[in-house]
């Protein structure tokens, strides 16, 4: 669940900065994405097919920035260009939906596990 929360946070940051503008490529926001890895050492393979994940870090996208010729813009550089982030809004929306559904599924699984445990405890009374 914490991995999906991090995924949602980076996606919301990308969406919040999707329309920002800068006068240089160095100052322009770049899309960020979390990097996950399976924790195979702590995974239990008895009756469970899920493998825990850890967040290795958050990396900036290497996709090219969007340069737009707009000499009338107040942020335009000497050549008349403004720079926009390399955020793909459609891709980010798909990531957000996927992450929120995965988070929701994890919450439902935790609730179902809790209910089953409570039923098991009631049987012992």
N, CA, C and O of each residue as an XYZ file, in Angstrom:
500
protein
N       0.816     -1.189      0.000
C       0.000      0.000      0.000
C       0.863      1.257      0.000
O       0.519      2.255     -0.633
N       1.982      1.203      0.711
C       2.837      2.390      0.751
C       3.459      2.671     -0.618
O       3.678      3.829     -0.976
N       3.741      1.619     -1.380
C       4.287      1.812     -2.725
C       3.266      2.502     -3.620
O       3.624      3.383     -4.401
N       2.005      2.112     -3.516
C       0.959      2.750     -4.318
C       0.732      4.192     -3.874
O       0.423      5.050     -4.701
N       0.881      4.465     -2.583
C       0.749      5.840     -2.099
C       1.859      6.718     -2.676
O       1.612      7.866     -3.046
N       3.069      6.187     -2.755
C       4.181      6.933     -3.349
C       3.923      7.146     -4.839
O       4.193      8.218     -5.380
N       3.406      6.126     -5.482
C       3.076      6.245     -6.909
C       2.014      7.322     -7.135
O       2.107      8.092     -8.091
N       1.009      7.378     -6.264
C      -0.025      8.409     -6.373
C       0.555      9.799     -6.131
O       0.185     10.752     -6.817
N       1.463      9.922     -5.160
C       2.063     11.226     -4.855
C       2.903     11.745     -6.015
O       2.822     12.925     -6.356
N       3.710     10.878     -6.627
C       4.530     11.342     -7.749
C       3.656     11.689     -8.955
O       3.942     12.641     -9.681
N       2.600     10.922     -9.163
C       1.688     11.207    -10.265
C       0.989     12.541    -10.047
O       0.861     13.332    -10.981
N       0.537     12.798     -8.827
C      -0.142     14.075     -8.564
C       0.827     15.244     -8.697
O       0.431     16.323     -9.137
N       2.079     15.048     -8.328
C       3.089     16.095     -8.515
C       3.307     16.373     -9.998
O       3.416     17.526    -10.414
N       3.369     15.313    -10.781
C       3.530     15.483    -12.229
C       2.347     16.236    -12.830
O       2.531     17.136    -13.650
N       1.137     15.869    -12.423
C      -0.054     16.536    -12.961
C      -0.116     17.995    -12.515
O      -0.531     18.861    -13.285
N       0.290     18.269    -11.289
C       0.259     19.641    -10.791
C       1.227     20.543    -11.546
O       0.984     21.743    -11.678
N       2.319     19.975    -12.042
C       3.334     20.757    -12.741
C       3.266     20.636    -14.260
O       4.135     21.159    -14.958
N       2.263     19.964    -14.775
C       2.180     19.693    -16.213
C       2.111     20.957    -17.062
O       2.581     20.962    -18.199
N       1.539     22.012    -16.533
C       1.370     23.238    -17.316
C       2.316     24.349    -16.884
O       2.126     25.505    -17.265
N       3.322     24.019    -16.103
C       4.274     25.051    -15.695
C       5.167     25.428    -16.877
O       5.349     24.648    -17.812
N       5.712     26.628    -16.813
C       6.515     27.164    -17.910
C       7.803     27.715    -17.325
O       7.821     28.240    -16.212
N       8.881     27.588    -18.090
C      10.176     28.099    -17.667
C      10.881     28.745    -18.848
O      10.533     28.505    -20.004
N      11.873     29.564    -18.542
C      12.622     30.229    -19.619
C      13.897     29.483    -19.987
O      14.586     29.866    -20.932
N      14.224     28.407    -19.241
C      15.403     27.609    -19.588
C      15.132     26.140    -19.333
O      14.300     25.786    -18.497
N      15.834     25.296    -20.052
C      15.645     23.851    -19.904
C      16.088     23.369    -18.525
O      15.532     22.403    -18.002
N      17.070     24.023    -17.936
C      17.584     23.598    -16.634
C      16.575     23.841    -15.509
O      16.557     23.103    -14.524
N      15.747     24.857    -15.649
C      14.783     25.210    -14.601
C      13.440     24.512    -14.767
O      12.593     24.593    -13.877
N      13.230     23.839    -15.873
C      11.935     23.241    -16.184
C      11.703     21.971    -15.385
O      12.602     21.149    -15.209
N      10.478     21.833    -14.907
C      10.086     20.630    -14.170
C      10.180     19.422    -15.095
O       9.804     19.495    -16.265
N      10.678     18.322    -14.566
C      10.748     17.059    -15.309
C       9.891     16.028    -14.580
O       9.883     15.961    -13.351
N       9.179     15.235    -15.356
C       8.309     14.209    -14.779
C       9.127     13.270    -13.896
O      10.270     12.933    -14.206
N       8.515     12.861    -12.797
C       9.175     11.962    -11.850
C       8.395     10.646    -11.785
O       7.168     10.617    -11.882
N       9.159      9.557    -11.616
C       8.546      8.230    -11.546
C       9.247      7.404    -10.471
O      10.475      7.408    -10.387
N       8.464      6.688     -9.641
C       9.086      5.833     -8.632
C       9.654      4.562     -9.273
O       9.148      4.075    -10.284
N      10.711      4.046     -8.660
C      11.321      2.798     -9.113
C      11.095      1.763     -8.009
O      11.486      1.966     -6.859
N      10.461      0.660     -8.378
C      10.135     -0.405     -7.432
C      11.000     -1.625     -7.674
O      11.469     -1.860     -8.788
N      11.208     -2.401     -6.616
C      11.914     -3.677     -6.729
C      11.234     -4.678     -5.809
O      10.741     -4.319     -4.740
N      11.213     -5.922     -6.226
C      10.623     -6.978     -5.414
C      11.553     -7.320     -4.263
O      12.769     -7.402     -4.440
N      10.980     -7.520     -3.086
C      11.736     -7.946     -1.917
C      11.673     -9.470     -1.842
O      10.907    -10.033     -1.060
N      12.475    -10.117     -2.650
C      12.401    -11.573     -2.749
C      12.861    -12.270     -1.473
O      12.401    -13.374     -1.179
N      13.750    -11.655     -0.717
C      14.239    -12.285      0.505
C      13.134    -12.429      1.553
O      13.113    -13.405      2.302
N      12.215    -11.461      1.609
C      11.181    -11.509      2.638
C       9.857    -12.072      2.122
O       8.874    -12.114      2.862
N       9.824    -12.496      0.885
C       8.585    -13.021      0.316
C       8.325    -14.431      0.825
O       9.238    -15.247      0.944
N       7.067    -14.694      1.119
C       6.684    -16.048      1.525
C       5.935    -16.684      0.372
O       4.968    -16.113     -0.131
N       6.359    -17.830     -0.043
C       5.779    -18.484     -1.223
C       4.887    -19.666     -0.849
O       4.701    -20.566     -1.668
N       4.340    -19.689      0.343
C       3.540    -20.831      0.755
C       2.227    -20.870     -0.019
O       2.108    -21.635     -0.976
N       1.264    -20.084      0.361
C      -0.027    -20.057     -0.336
C      -0.293    -18.690     -0.952
O      -1.396    -18.421     -1.427
N       0.696    -17.847     -0.944
C       0.509    -16.471     -1.378
C       1.368    -16.200     -2.604
O       2.571    -16.458     -2.591
N       0.764    -15.688     -3.652
C       1.521    -15.402     -4.867
C       2.026    -13.960     -4.905
O       2.719    -13.577     -5.847
N       1.687    -13.152     -3.891
C       2.121    -11.759     -3.889
C       3.545    -11.650     -3.344
O       3.965    -12.422     -2.482
N       4.262    -10.678     -3.869
C       5.638    -10.428     -3.442
C       5.708     -8.980     -2.984
O       5.308     -8.080     -3.723
N       6.209     -8.741     -1.779
C       6.319     -7.352     -1.320
C       7.291     -6.553     -2.193
O       8.221     -7.110     -2.774
N       7.061     -5.254     -2.274
C       7.937     -4.384     -3.059
C       8.531     -3.309     -2.160
O       7.980     -2.961     -1.116
N       9.663     -2.803     -2.598
C      10.267     -1.667     -1.919
C      10.509     -0.578     -2.953
O      10.670     -0.856     -4.141
N      10.533      0.649     -2.489
C      10.779      1.777     -3.375
C      12.278      2.052     -3.363
O      12.846      2.403     -2.329
N      12.908      1.891     -4.515
C      14.349      2.139     -4.612
C      14.658      3.624     -4.716
O      15.733      4.068     -4.312
N      13.728      4.383     -5.249
C      13.932      5.816     -5.391
C      12.954      6.397     -6.394
O      12.096      5.702     -6.938
N      13.110      7.680     -6.619
C      12.284      8.386     -7.587
C      13.226      9.024     -8.595
O      14.147      9.753     -8.226
N      12.986      8.743     -9.868
C      13.876      9.239    -10.922
C      13.137     10.248    -11.794
O      11.914     10.207    -11.923
N      13.908     11.151    -12.386
C      13.346     12.112    -13.326
C      13.346     11.507    -14.718
O      14.282     10.803    -15.100
N      12.301     11.782    -15.469
C      12.177     11.292    -16.828
C      13.242     11.924    -17.715
O      13.568     13.101    -17.563
N      13.772     11.148    -18.628
C      14.772     11.639    -19.576
C      14.162     12.017    -20.924
O      14.884     12.342    -21.866
N      12.845     11.974    -21.011
C      12.178     12.390    -22.242
C      12.487     13.867    -22.491
O      12.670     14.628    -21.541
N      12.546     14.273    -23.747
C      12.863     15.678    -24.032
C      11.762     16.623    -23.563
O      10.579     16.283    -23.571
N      12.179     17.804    -23.159
C      11.229     18.844    -22.772
C      10.577     19.413    -24.029
O      11.070     19.220    -25.140
N       9.482     20.103    -23.841
C       8.809     20.728    -24.973
C       9.220     22.193    -25.050
O       8.936     22.971    -24.139
N       9.876     22.562    -26.117
C      10.237     23.958    -26.358
C       9.196     24.554    -27.295
O       8.858     23.966    -28.322
N       8.700     25.708    -26.934
C       7.648     26.343    -27.730
C       8.065     27.775    -28.038
O       8.477     28.518    -27.148
N       7.953     28.148    -29.293
C       8.287     29.518    -29.681
C       7.112     30.421    -29.341
O       6.035     30.299    -29.924
N       7.325     31.326    -28.397
C       6.278     32.227    -27.943
C       6.939     33.509    -27.435
O       7.018     33.723    -26.226
N       7.415     34.367    -28.350
C       8.194     35.538    -27.949
C       7.418     36.550    -27.105
O       8.031     37.383    -26.438
N       6.080     36.496    -27.119
C       5.279     37.436    -26.333
C       5.074     36.985    -24.890
O       4.562     37.747    -24.071
N       5.469     35.755    -24.574
C       5.287     35.232    -23.219
C       6.291     35.899    -22.276
O       7.452     36.067    -22.648
N       5.870     36.285    -21.061
C       6.800     36.942    -20.134
C       7.978     36.069    -19.704
O       9.000     36.591    -19.261
N       7.850     34.758    -19.828
C       8.937     33.850    -19.433
C       9.834     33.462    -20.619
O      10.746     32.651    -20.459
N       9.589     34.020    -21.780
C      10.370     33.656    -22.969
C      11.829     34.075    -22.802
O      12.124     35.125    -22.232
N      12.741     33.232    -23.311
C      14.172     33.563    -23.255
C      14.528     34.519    -24.395
O      13.648     34.998    -25.110
N      15.816     34.789    -24.555
C      16.260     35.753    -25.566
C      15.869     35.343    -26.985
O      15.637     36.202    -27.836
N      15.796     34.038    -27.243
C      15.416     33.543    -28.566
C      13.897     33.470    -28.752
O      13.428     33.160    -29.847
N      13.120     33.753    -27.696
C      11.664     33.732    -27.781
C      11.038     32.402    -27.424
O       9.855     32.192    -27.692
N      11.803     31.494    -26.823
C      11.287     30.167    -26.488
C      10.926     30.067    -25.003
O      11.585     30.642    -24.136
N       9.853     29.313    -24.748
C       9.521     28.894    -23.395
C       9.641     27.377    -23.355
O       9.522     26.711    -24.383
N       9.877     26.838    -22.174
C      10.044     25.396    -22.022
C       8.945     24.851    -21.126
O       8.632     25.408    -20.074
N       8.370     23.746    -21.575
C       7.298     23.089    -20.829
C       7.765     21.706    -20.393
O       8.612     21.102    -21.051
N       7.216     21.199    -19.285
C       7.630     19.886    -18.764
C       7.368     18.745    -19.731
O       6.565     18.859    -20.657
N       8.061     17.650    -19.495
C       7.892     16.448    -20.312
C       6.838     15.517    -19.708
O       6.977     14.294    -19.752
N       5.804     16.101    -19.157
C       4.726     15.347    -18.519
C       3.658     15.028    -19.561
O       3.131     15.926    -20.218
N       3.346     13.746    -19.704
C       2.266     13.302    -20.580
C       1.022     13.141    -19.695
O       0.926     12.192    -18.917
N       0.082     14.065    -19.819
C      -1.086     14.094    -18.940
C      -1.916     12.823    -19.068
O      -2.409     12.312    -18.062
N      -2.080     12.304    -20.271
C      -2.874     11.081    -20.452
C      -2.212      9.894    -19.756
O      -2.888      9.091    -19.112
N      -0.899      9.785    -19.884
C      -0.162      8.709    -19.222
C      -0.261      8.842    -17.703
O      -0.420      7.847    -16.996
N      -0.168     10.064    -17.213
C      -0.257     10.293    -15.769
C      -1.647      9.975    -15.237
O      -1.780      9.441    -14.136
N      -2.683     10.295    -16.003
C      -4.041      9.963    -15.573
C      -4.233      8.447    -15.518
O      -4.879      7.932    -14.605
N      -3.675      7.743    -16.489
C      -3.752      6.278    -16.468
C      -2.999      5.723    -15.255
O      -3.472      4.793    -14.602
N      -1.837      6.289    -14.958
C      -1.080      5.867    -13.772
C      -1.866      6.130    -12.497
O      -1.872      5.306    -11.583
N      -2.528      7.278    -12.439
C      -3.292      7.626    -11.246
C      -4.452      6.659    -11.036
O      -4.697      6.214     -9.914
N      -5.157      6.336    -12.097
C      -6.277      5.400    -11.986
C      -5.775      4.023    -11.570
O      -6.362      3.381    -10.700
N      -4.693      3.572    -12.189
C      -4.126      2.268    -11.856
C      -3.663      2.215    -10.405
O      -3.938      1.244     -9.699
N      -2.969      3.241     -9.962
C      -2.465      3.263     -8.583
C      -3.608      3.343     -7.575
O      -3.568      2.675     -6.542
N      -4.621      4.149     -7.862
C      -5.730      4.258     -6.908
C      -6.530      2.964     -6.839
O      -7.015      2.594     -5.770
N      -6.673      2.273     -7.966
C      -7.385      0.986     -7.950
C      -6.582     -0.075     -7.198
O      -7.146     -0.877     -6.454
N      -5.266     -0.076     -7.398
C      -4.421     -1.030     -6.679
C      -4.459     -0.742     -5.176
O      -4.511     -1.666     -4.364
N      -4.432      0.527     -4.815
C      -4.515      0.911     -3.405
C      -5.853      0.468     -2.821
O      -5.908     -0.098     -1.729
N      -6.926      0.732     -3.555
C      -8.262      0.345     -3.109
C      -8.365     -1.174     -2.938
O      -8.961     -1.650     -1.972
N      -7.791     -1.924     -3.864
C      -7.805     -3.383     -3.768
C      -7.050     -3.854     -2.534
O      -7.504     -4.767     -1.844
N      -5.907     -3.245     -2.247
C      -5.143     -3.601     -1.050
C      -5.933     -3.318      0.220
O      -5.882     -4.105      1.165
N      -6.661     -2.209      0.255
C      -7.489     -1.889      1.421
C      -8.587     -2.933      1.576
O      -8.859     -3.382      2.689
N      -9.219     -3.323      0.477
C     -10.274     -4.332      0.542
C      -9.734     -5.673      1.014
O     -10.399     -6.375      1.775
N      -8.540     -6.034      0.573
C      -7.924     -7.296      1.015
C      -7.626     -7.239      2.507
O      -7.854     -8.211      3.226
N      -7.118     -6.105      2.971
C      -6.826     -5.959      4.408
C      -8.111     -6.048      5.224
O      -8.135     -6.682      6.279
N      -9.184     -5.412      4.737
C     -10.468     -5.488      5.441
C     -11.011     -6.911      5.463
O     -11.505     -7.370      6.493
N     -10.924     -7.612      4.337
C     -11.407     -8.996      4.281
C     -10.596     -9.888      5.217
O     -11.160    -10.753      5.887
N      -9.298     -9.691      5.269
C      -8.449    -10.477      6.168
C      -8.826    -10.215      7.621
O      -8.873    -11.137      8.434
N      -9.092     -8.961      7.937
C      -9.485     -8.598      9.297
C     -10.806     -9.255      9.664
O     -10.957     -9.783     10.766
N     -11.766     -9.224      8.741
C     -13.068     -9.833      9.009
C     -12.952    -11.340      9.200
O     -13.602    -11.906     10.080
N     -12.123    -11.998      8.377
C     -11.933    -13.442      8.527
C     -11.275    -13.778      9.852
O     -11.636    -14.763     10.497
N     -10.311    -12.966     10.260
C      -9.642    -13.178     11.540
C     -10.624    -13.001     12.691
O     -10.605    -13.766     13.655
N     -11.479    -11.993     12.587
C     -12.477    -11.768     13.644
C     -13.468    -12.932     13.706
O     -13.865    -13.342     14.796
N     -13.870    -13.467     12.557
C     -14.784    -14.617     12.534
C     -14.108    -15.835     13.150
O     -14.747    -16.606     13.865
N     -12.822    -16.009     12.877
C     -12.073    -17.130     13.446
C     -12.000    -17.000     14.974
O     -12.159    -17.985     15.695
N     -11.762    -15.799     15.448
C     -11.716    -15.585     16.891
C     -13.068    -15.825     17.554
O     -13.124    -16.324     18.678
N     -14.154    -15.477     16.875
C     -15.500    -15.705     17.413
C     -15.821    -17.196     17.509
O     -16.569    -17.623     18.388
N     -15.245    -17.986     16.591
C     -15.485    -19.426     16.602
C     -14.825    -20.069     17.817
O     -15.289    -21.105     18.294
N     -13.773    -19.483     18.313
C     -13.058    -20.029     19.469
C     -13.710    -19.749     20.794
O     -13.278    -20.287     21.813
N     -14.749    -18.915     20.818
C     -15.417    -18.575     22.084
C     -16.331    -19.650     22.546
O     -16.965    -19.514     23.593
